Amino acid sequence: MTALRRAVCSVRRFNFALTDTDWFGRDVLWLAPGDASPFVRLTAAVHHAFPVYPPYGGLYDGSEPHATIGDTATHADLIDAEREVRTLLPLHGRATAVTLLVEDANGVWGESAEIPLGHE
């Protein structure tokens, strides 16, 4: 856990705005940050600490910072969700910590630790 803490703490806390919706294919609707660079830096810091574990298992070229809105609904329902969510944008936030999620033997995800980002 020490290497993960060092990696996460190497990135300063940051403000962000989720400014638009986007899609992975027709099945996954997500929110995109206006400036993805702080998220990219965080991902790169963790990947640098654990190079044998690339983001998303190396299945994709790089990683697209995003917040998933939906991935199990029908396409029509996701279109409706997108229409509604767009009226709320932009959403503003401040990243101050990373929550480590761990999947148990039954496939259930749970919070394992919260690691603060570095101070300004």
C-alpha positions as CSV (number, residue, x, y, z in Angstrom):
1,M,0.0,0.0,0.0
2,T,3.0,2.3,0.6
3,A,3.8,2.5,-3.2
4,L,0.2,3.3,-4.0
5,R,0.1,6.0,-1.3
6,R,3.3,7.6,-2.6
7,A,1.9,7.6,-6.2
8,V,-1.4,9.1,-5.2
9,C,0.2,11.7,-2.9
10,S,2.5,12.8,-5.8
11,V,-0.5,14.4,-7.5
12,R,-1.9,17.6,-6.0
13,R,-5.5,18.1,-5.2
14,F,-7.4,19.7,-8.1
15,N,-10.7,21.2,-9.1
16,F,-12.5,19.8,-12.1
17,A,-15.6,20.2,-14.2
18,L,-17.6,17.5,-16.0
19,T,-18.6,19.4,-19.0
20,D,-20.1,17.0,-21.6
21,T,-21.5,13.6,-22.2
22,D,-19.9,11.0,-24.5
23,W,-20.3,7.3,-25.4
24,F,-18.3,4.1,-25.5
25,G,-20.1,2.5,-28.4
26,R,-23.9,2.5,-27.9
27,D,-23.8,0.9,-24.5
28,V,-21.9,3.1,-22.1
29,L,-22.8,6.7,-21.4
30,W,-20.3,8.8,-19.5
31,L,-19.4,12.3,-18.4
32,A,-16.2,13.9,-19.7
33,P,-14.1,16.4,-17.8
34,G,-13.3,19.7,-19.5
35,D,-9.7,19.3,-18.7
36,A,-8.6,15.6,-18.4
37,S,-5.0,16.3,-17.6
38,P,-5.1,16.1,-13.8
39,F,-6.8,12.7,-14.1
40,V,-4.3,11.6,-16.7
41,R,-1.5,12.6,-14.3
42,L,-3.0,10.6,-11.5
43,T,-3.4,7.5,-13.7
44,A,0.1,7.9,-15.0
45,A,1.5,8.2,-11.4
46,V,-0.2,5.0,-10.3
47,H,0.8,3.1,-13.5
48,H,4.4,4.3,-13.0
49,A,4.3,2.8,-9.5
50,F,2.8,-0.5,-10.9
51,P,3.9,-0.8,-14.5
52,V,2.8,-4.5,-14.8
53,Y,-0.8,-3.3,-14.2
54,P,-1.7,-1.0,-17.0
55,P,-5.0,1.0,-16.8
56,Y,-8.0,-1.2,-17.7
57,G,-5.7,-4.2,-17.9
58,G,-4.1,-2.8,-21.1
59,L,-7.2,-3.5,-23.1
60,Y,-7.4,0.0,-24.4
61,D,-4.8,2.5,-25.7
62,G,-4.4,4.8,-22.7
63,S,-7.4,5.6,-20.6
64,E,-10.2,8.1,-21.1
65,P,-10.9,9.9,-17.8
66,H,-14.7,9.7,-17.3
67,A,-17.6,9.2,-14.9
68,T,-19.9,6.5,-16.1
69,I,-23.6,7.4,-16.1
70,G,-25.0,4.1,-17.3
71,D,-23.9,0.9,-18.9
72,T,-26.7,-1.6,-18.1
73,A,-29.8,0.2,-19.4
74,T,-31.4,0.1,-22.8
75,H,-30.0,2.5,-25.4
76,A,-33.3,4.4,-25.4
77,D,-33.1,4.8,-21.6
78,L,-29.5,6.0,-21.8
79,I,-30.5,8.5,-24.5
80,D,-33.2,9.8,-22.1
81,A,-30.6,9.9,-19.2
82,E,-28.2,11.9,-21.5
83,R,-30.8,14.4,-22.3
84,E,-31.6,14.9,-18.6
85,V,-28.0,15.0,-17.5
86,R,-27.0,17.6,-20.1
87,T,-29.4,20.1,-18.4
88,L,-27.2,19.9,-15.2
89,L,-23.8,20.4,-16.9
90,P,-21.3,21.5,-16.1
91,L,-20.8,19.7,-12.7
92,H,-18.0,21.1,-10.6
93,G,-16.0,19.2,-8.1
94,R,-12.7,19.0,-6.2
95,A,-10.6,15.8,-6.2
96,T,-9.0,15.4,-2.8
97,A,-8.6,11.7,-2.4
98,V,-8.7,8.3,-4.3
99,T,-10.9,5.5,-3.0
100,L,-9.4,2.1,-3.5
101,L,-12.1,-0.4,-4.5
102,V,-11.5,-4.2,-4.1
103,E,-13.6,-7.0,-5.7
104,D,-14.2,-9.9,-3.3
105,A,-14.5,-13.6,-4.3
106,N,-18.2,-13.2,-5.0
107,G,-17.7,-10.3,-7.4
108,V,-18.9,-7.7,-5.0
109,W,-16.9,-4.4,-5.0
110,G,-16.2,-2.6,-1.7
111,E,-14.2,0.3,-0.5
112,S,-10.8,-0.8,0.9
113,A,-9.0,2.5,1.6
114,E,-9.1,6.2,1.0
115,I,-5.8,7.8,0.0
116,P,-5.5,11.6,0.0
117,L,-4.0,13.4,-2.9
118,G,-1.1,15.7,-2.2
119,H,-1.6,19.2,-0.8
120,E,-1.4,22.3,-2.8
